[in-house]
Amino acid sequence: MLQRKSYQAKQVGAHYFEPKGPNAPKWYIVDAKDQVVGRLSTVIARVIMGKHKPTFTRHADAGDFVVVLNAEKIAFTRTKWDKKLYRDHTDYVGGLKTKTARQMLDRAPEEILRRAVWGMTTKSNLARHQMKKLKLIIGDKHEHGAQNPQPLPLAATRRTVASATAKKKSK
């Protein structure tokens, strides 16, 4: 019985990804305004890891770049703004620092989305490199215009909290 050859991405030179050619990474842009954090971060994690491509290879970087605008206007469902806790440790005895999601939004709003996406990746050197493909922007102006970012395909985007509440009210 003959087997077909399957495609396997390879690391090209010093880069983790193929800098030019048909498998070169693309740039996508996402507006995070009124998007639920968990639903949005699953979409972003799939894109930066390359799972949305047929050429996905687990040990090679086949992902694309993602620019997220309005990172400070994300949404949580229900009471997560006050009940979701972010914990950091200083590595000293009694050095556990705990912040709620509302406090994180005041201090570093982009860190909420960064931690959510990091939680959905594999914890490896490759994943650390792939996280550099995530560009979180506060506001709606970005400096990545030269890369000509395209909006994410509709199949990958999710509904917003505002549209979901409007749909409930109309019923």
N, C-alpha and C positions, 0 to 999 in steps of 0.2 A: 504494500500500500504506500503510495507516494504522499508526502506531506508538502504543503505549500510553505514557502518561506514567509515569515512574518517580518514586519518592519520593526526595527529596534533603533531608537534614537541613540546617538553616540555623542560623547563630549568632544567638542571640536576645539583643539588647541587649549589655550589657557582659559577659554570661556566655558561656562557651564552649558551654554546654549549656542545654537548655530547663528552667528551674527547676520548672515546674509542668505538669501535663497528662499525656497518655498516654505521651509519650516522655521524661518526666522520669527521671533516673537512679534506679535501685533500689540498695539496700544488701544485700550478700551477706556471709556469714560463712564462713570456712574454718578448719578445724583442721589445722595443719601437722604435728602429731605423727606421726612415722615416715613422712612423705611424702618422696619423692625430689625433690630440689631442681629438677632440670630439668623433670620431668614436671609438678610443681605450678606452676612459673613459666610454662609454656606456657598452662595453663588460666587463670591470673590475668591474663596479658598479653592474652589474647583478650577477657576480660570488661572490663578497664579501657579497652581500645580500642573496644569495642562490636562486635567481629566476630561475637559470638554472636547478634546481633539482625538481623532482616531489614531494619531501617532503617539499616544500617551505611553511612556515607559517609566516605570516606577523609579529606576535608579538614575535617570537623566532629567535634566531640566528642559521640559518642553512647554512650559507655561508662557502666558502672556502678561504684559504690564497692565495694571489697573490704576486709574486715577479716580479717586473718590472725592467728589465735591460736597460741600456743606456737611462735613463730618460732625459739626456741632449740632445739627438739627435732626439727629437720629431719634428713634422712638423705642420705648420698651412697652411691652404689653402689661396690663394690670398694674400691680403695685411694685414692680421691679425697681423703679427709681429709688425707693426707700429701703427695700428689702434685699436687693442684690448687693453683695459685699465683694470688694476687691481686697485681697490680702497680699502684703509684701513683708518680707522679713529682712532685718538688717544684719543677720548672722550673729547678733549678740544675744545674750540671755534676756528674755523679756522684750525682744525687739520686734514683735509682731505689730505691724501697722495695718489698720483696717479702715477702708473708706467705702461709703455707699456710692451707688452709681450717680446720684445727684452731686456728690462732692467731686467725683471724678470728672463730671461734665463741667464743673466750674474751674477745675485746675487744668486738666488736659483732655479736652473732648475727643481728640483723635485717638487717645490711648484706649478708650472703650472698644472701638472697632478693631484696633490693632490686636488687642488681647483676644477678642472673639475669633478673629481669623487665625491667629497663632494657635488657639486651642483646637482648631479643625485641621491642622496640618500634622504631618509626622514630625516628631522631635528629632531632627538630624541636622547635619551640616548642610545638606542639600536644602532642607526646609528653611534654614536661616538665610541661605542665599536667595531662595524664592521669596521670602518676606521683603527683600529689598525691592521687589517688583511692585509692591503695594505703595502707592503714593497717596497719602491722606492729606487733604487740603481743607483748611477752615475758610469758609466763604466760597464764592463761585468763580473766582479768577485763579487760573493756574498758569504755570510757566512751561508747560509741556506742549505748547501749540506746534512747535517744530516737528514733533513726532506724529502729528495729525491723528489724535485719538478718535476712534469711532465709538458711537454708543453701543453698549452691549446688545446682542441680539435679543429680541423680545422673549424668546423661549427661556432665556437665562434670568430675566428680570422678574421681580416679585411685585405684588400689589402693595400699596402704601397703607398706613394706618388710617389716613384721612379718607381714602376711597372705601376702605372696609367699613368705617363708621357711617359714611354716607349711604352705603348699600344697606346697612342694618336699619337706618332710619326710614329709608324708602319702602321697606317691607311692611 
